[in-house]
Amino acid sequence: MRLAGLALLGSAWMEGGLLQSIVAANPSAEASIQQILLAALMFMSASGGMLLAIVGAGL
């Protein structure tokens, strides 16, 4: 369970890098639906990853 949490944290890190590169390409544009969904996916990956990494099988 803890390894799955660390994997989710790793994916959140990669999603954050992708989101940062998308936003840096055109910072003055309004957020698209893809950017909002990617940010939501990053938040869910980071939250779930921290939960699994800290609590582990105690869920």
C-alpha positions, 0 to 999 in steps of 0.5 A, a space after each residue: 500500500 505504501 509503495 502504491 502511495 509513493 507511485 501516486 506521488 511520483 505521478 503527481 510530480 510528473 503531472 505537475 511538471 506537465 501542467 507547469 510546462 503547459 501554463 508556461 507556454 501561454 501564461 496569459 490565456 484562460 485555463 482550458 478544460 484540459 488544464 483544469 482536469 489535469 490539475 484535478 488529477 494532480 490534486 487527487 494523485 497527490 492527496 491519495 498518494 500522501 494518504 497511502 504513504 502515511 497511513 498505508 494498510 491502516 485504511 
